[in-house]
Amino acid sequence: MPRFAVFCPAAPPLPALVRLQVDAEHWLGALKAGQERTGREGPPVSILCDVQADGAIQVADPQGSGVFYLRELRDPPPAAAGVRPALPAPQRAAAAPGARAAKSLPEAARGRYPARTEDLLLVRPGGSELEFAVVRGPASKRLLALRPVVPVGSGVVGYCVRENVALAVSDARNDSRFLWAIAMAIEYETRSIPCAPIAREGKVLGALEVLNKRGRAPFCANDLAALTALARHAADHLARHGG
């Protein structure tokens, strides 16, 4: 299992910056472990992640609880230049509860965000997988034809659903934990990703995810806050229409 160095910001009862080493499957898991080992009560409501070209991660909480820095200490096995490790083929999904209601979401809840692609994913029966219920954007037909499923806890969207937090990643291309199987299958270049959980009364129903901000700039805290508001709207809509 990879090992990460986690630099935790000072916060009561910590008087100064603390450096930890933790073992985790990916940097998201390392972040959670660092938070737990320094006495923080779970992840913040929203997280902004700036992925550097060398793989280092800067994680900021827009609410102001400080900045975490993470770096993987054990590199993955080298791959040929321009070639990513082979990943299992995406699975085809059966319709999740609420998929019909999701397709009737009003335009106020989708299609008005500064991104190239918008996805709405719902939790499948059993609560261990997500399916794409609504997709808008350049690769939407290919993605809907593929009908992949995403395990809860995997990638950006799976982490958001499992932890019930909103998350924005500045450069997915430099994050080795990004789910490349789907992106390669639909031949779509993914750069930046913000994602917000669709939750109601503590129960996570799914997530809203958008890809590639128009103009190629990274998503900011205001973008993430707007997406979180749309996710709340989506949760209310699903509750009213059988989600």
C-alpha positions as CSV (number, residue, x, y, z in Angstrom):
1,M,0.0,0.0,0.0
2,P,1.4,3.5,-0.8
3,R,2.8,5.7,1.9
4,F,2.1,9.4,2.1
5,A,3.6,12.3,3.9
6,V,0.8,14.5,5.2
7,F,1.6,18.0,6.5
8,C,-1.3,19.1,8.7
9,P,-2.0,22.8,9.5
10,A,-1.9,24.0,13.1
11,A,-5.3,23.7,14.8
12,P,-6.3,23.2,18.5
13,P,-5.0,21.1,20.2
14,L,-2.0,21.2,17.7
15,P,0.2,24.3,18.4
16,A,2.1,24.1,15.0
17,L,2.3,22.3,11.7
18,V,2.5,18.5,12.1
19,R,4.1,16.1,9.6
20,L,2.8,12.5,9.5
21,Q,3.4,9.4,7.5
22,V,0.3,7.4,6.7
23,D,-0.5,4.3,4.6
24,A,-3.5,4.7,2.3
25,E,-4.8,3.4,-1.0
26,H,-4.8,7.0,-2.4
27,W,-4.3,10.6,-1.4
28,L,-7.9,11.0,-0.5
29,G,-7.5,8.2,2.1
30,A,-4.3,9.8,3.3
31,L,-6.1,13.1,3.8
32,K,-8.8,11.4,5.9
33,A,-6.2,9.5,7.9
34,G,-4.2,12.7,8.6
35,Q,-7.4,14.4,9.8
36,E,-8.3,11.6,12.1
37,R,-4.8,11.3,13.6
38,T,-4.7,15.0,14.4
39,G,-8.0,15.0,16.2
40,R,-10.1,16.6,13.5
41,E,-13.8,15.5,13.4
42,G,-14.0,14.1,9.9
43,P,-13.6,15.8,6.6
44,P,-14.8,19.4,6.0
45,V,-18.0,20.1,4.1
46,S,-16.1,21.0,1.0
47,I,-12.5,20.6,-0.2
48,L,-10.4,22.3,-2.9
49,C,-7.5,20.2,-4.2
50,D,-4.7,21.6,-6.3
51,V,-2.8,18.8,-7.9
52,Q,0.8,19.8,-8.8
53,A,2.7,18.6,-11.8
54,D,5.0,16.5,-9.6
55,G,2.0,14.8,-8.0
56,A,2.0,16.7,-4.7
57,I,-1.5,17.7,-3.4
58,Q,-2.5,21.0,-1.7
59,V,-5.8,20.6,0.0
60,A,-7.7,23.7,1.2
61,D,-11.0,23.9,3.1
62,P,-12.9,27.0,1.9
63,Q,-14.3,27.4,5.4
64,G,-10.9,28.3,6.6
65,S,-9.6,25.4,8.7
66,G,-6.2,25.5,7.1
67,V,-4.3,23.9,4.2
68,F,-3.0,20.3,4.1
69,Y,-0.1,19.2,1.9
70,L,0.3,15.6,0.8
71,R,3.0,13.8,-1.1
72,E,3.2,10.1,-2.0
73,L,6.5,8.6,-0.8
74,R,6.4,5.4,-2.8
75,D,6.1,5.8,-6.5
76,P,4.0,3.4,-8.5
77,P,5.7,1.0,-10.9
78,P,7.0,2.9,-14.0
79,A,4.9,2.7,-17.2
80,A,5.9,3.5,-20.8
81,A,5.7,7.1,-21.7
82,G,2.2,8.2,-22.6
83,V,0.7,4.8,-21.6
84,R,-1.4,4.4,-18.5
85,P,-1.6,1.1,-16.6
86,A,-4.4,-1.2,-17.8
87,L,-7.6,-0.9,-15.8
88,P,-10.6,-3.3,-15.6
89,A,-13.2,-2.6,-18.2
90,P,-16.2,-0.6,-16.9
91,Q,-19.3,-2.6,-16.1
92,R,-22.7,-1.9,-17.5
93,A,-25.3,-0.8,-15.0
94,A,-29.0,-1.5,-14.4
95,A,-31.2,1.5,-13.6
96,A,-31.0,2.9,-10.1
97,P,-34.0,4.1,-8.1
98,G,-34.7,7.7,-9.0
99,A,-33.2,7.6,-12.5
100,R,-36.5,8.5,-14.1
101,A,-37.0,11.4,-11.6
102,A,-33.4,12.6,-12.3
103,K,-34.2,12.9,-16.1
104,S,-36.9,15.4,-15.2
105,L,-34.7,17.7,-13.2
106,P,-35.5,21.3,-14.2
107,E,-32.9,23.4,-16.1
108,A,-32.2,25.3,-12.9
109,A,-30.6,22.2,-11.5
110,R,-28.5,21.3,-14.5
111,G,-27.1,22.9,-17.7
112,R,-26.3,26.3,-16.2
113,Y,-22.8,25.6,-14.9
114,P,-19.5,26.9,-16.4
115,A,-18.3,23.5,-17.6
116,R,-18.2,21.3,-20.7
117,T,-19.9,18.3,-19.2
118,E,-22.3,17.7,-16.4
119,D,-23.1,14.3,-14.9
120,L,-25.7,13.2,-12.3
121,L,-24.9,9.9,-10.7
122,L,-27.3,7.9,-8.4
123,V,-26.6,5.2,-5.9
124,R,-27.6,1.8,-7.1
125,P,-29.5,-0.7,-4.9
126,G,-27.3,-2.0,-2.2
127,G,-25.5,1.3,-1.9
128,S,-22.1,0.1,-3.2
129,E,-22.1,1.5,-6.7
130,L,-23.1,4.6,-8.7
131,E,-24.7,4.9,-12.1
132,F,-24.8,7.8,-14.6
133,A,-28.5,8.9,-14.7
134,V,-28.2,12.2,-16.6
135,V,-25.2,13.3,-18.7
136,R,-24.8,16.5,-20.7
137,G,-21.8,17.5,-22.8
138,P,-19.5,16.5,-25.7
139,A,-19.1,12.8,-24.7
140,S,-22.6,12.3,-23.3
141,K,-23.8,9.8,-26.1
142,R,-20.7,7.7,-25.7
143,L,-21.0,7.6,-21.9
144,L,-24.7,6.8,-21.9
145,A,-24.1,4.0,-24.4
146,L,-21.4,2.6,-22.2
147,R,-23.5,2.8,-19.0
148,P,-20.6,2.2,-16.6
149,V,-20.9,1.9,-12.9
150,V,-18.5,3.5,-10.3
151,P,-17.8,1.8,-7.0
152,V,-18.7,4.0,-4.0
153,G,-15.3,5.2,-2.6
154,S,-13.5,5.1,-5.9
155,G,-12.3,8.2,-7.7
156,V,-13.5,11.7,-7.0
157,V,-17.2,11.0,-7.2
158,G,-17.0,7.8,-5.2
159,Y,-15.1,9.6,-2.4
160,C,-17.7,12.4,-2.3
161,V,-20.6,10.0,-2.0
162,R,-18.9,7.8,0.7
163,E,-17.8,10.8,2.8
164,N,-20.7,13.1,2.0
165,V,-18.3,16.0,1.1
166,A,-18.0,18.3,-1.9
167,L,-14.6,18.1,-3.6
168,A,-12.9,19.9,-6.5
169,V,-9.7,18.6,-8.1
170,S,-7.7,21.1,-10.1
171,D,-5.9,18.7,-12.5
172,A,-7.1,15.2,-12.8
173,R,-4.4,14.3,-15.3
174,N,-1.7,14.6,-12.6
175,D,-3.7,12.5,-10.1
176,S,-2.7,8.9,-10.5
177,R,-5.8,7.8,-8.6
178,F,-8.2,9.3,-11.1
179,L,-10.5,6.7,-12.7
180,W,-9.0,6.6,-16.2
181,A,-10.9,3.5,-17.4
182,I,-14.1,5.5,-18.1
183,A,-12.3,8.5,-19.6
184,M,-10.3,6.3,-22.0
185,A,-13.4,4.3,-22.9
186,I,-15.3,7.4,-24.1
187,E,-12.2,9.1,-25.5
188,Y,-12.7,12.3,-23.4
189,E,-9.9,14.3,-21.9
190,T,-10.7,15.2,-18.3
191,R,-8.8,18.1,-16.7
192,S,-10.6,19.6,-13.7
193,I,-13.4,18.0,-11.6
194,P,-15.7,19.4,-9.0
195,C,-18.3,17.1,-7.4
196,A,-21.0,17.5,-4.8
197,P,-23.0,14.8,-3.0
198,I,-26.8,14.7,-3.4
199,A,-27.9,14.2,0.2
200,R,-31.2,14.5,2.1
201,E,-31.6,14.0,5.9
202,G,-28.1,12.5,6.1
203,K,-28.7,9.9,3.3
204,V,-26.6,10.3,0.2
205,L,-28.6,9.6,-2.9
206,G,-25.9,10.3,-5.5
207,A,-23.7,13.1,-6.7
208,L,-23.5,16.0,-9.3
209,E,-20.1,16.1,-11.1
210,V,-18.9,18.6,-13.7
211,L,-15.8,18.4,-15.9
212,N,-13.5,20.9,-17.5
213,K,-14.4,24.5,-16.7
214,R,-14.9,26.6,-19.8
215,G,-11.7,28.7,-20.5
216,R,-9.5,25.9,-19.0
217,A,-9.2,27.7,-15.6
218,P,-9.5,25.5,-12.5
219,F,-12.7,25.5,-10.5
220,C,-12.8,27.8,-7.4
221,A,-14.5,27.8,-4.0
222,N,-17.4,29.8,-5.5
223,D,-17.9,27.2,-8.2
224,L,-17.9,24.4,-5.6
225,A,-20.4,26.3,-3.5
226,A,-22.7,26.8,-6.5
227,L,-22.5,23.1,-7.4
228,T,-23.3,22.2,-3.8
229,A,-26.4,24.4,-4.0
230,L,-27.5,22.6,-7.2
231,A,-27.0,19.3,-5.5
232,R,-29.3,20.3,-2.7
233,H,-31.9,21.4,-5.3
234,A,-31.5,18.0,-6.9
235,A,-32.0,16.2,-3.6
236,D,-35.2,18.1,-3.0
237,H,-36.4,17.3,-6.6
238,L,-35.7,13.6,-6.2
239,A,-37.5,13.5,-2.9
240,R,-40.6,15.1,-4.4
241,H,-40.6,12.9,-7.5
242,G,-39.8,9.4,-6.2
243,G,-35.9,9.6,-5.9
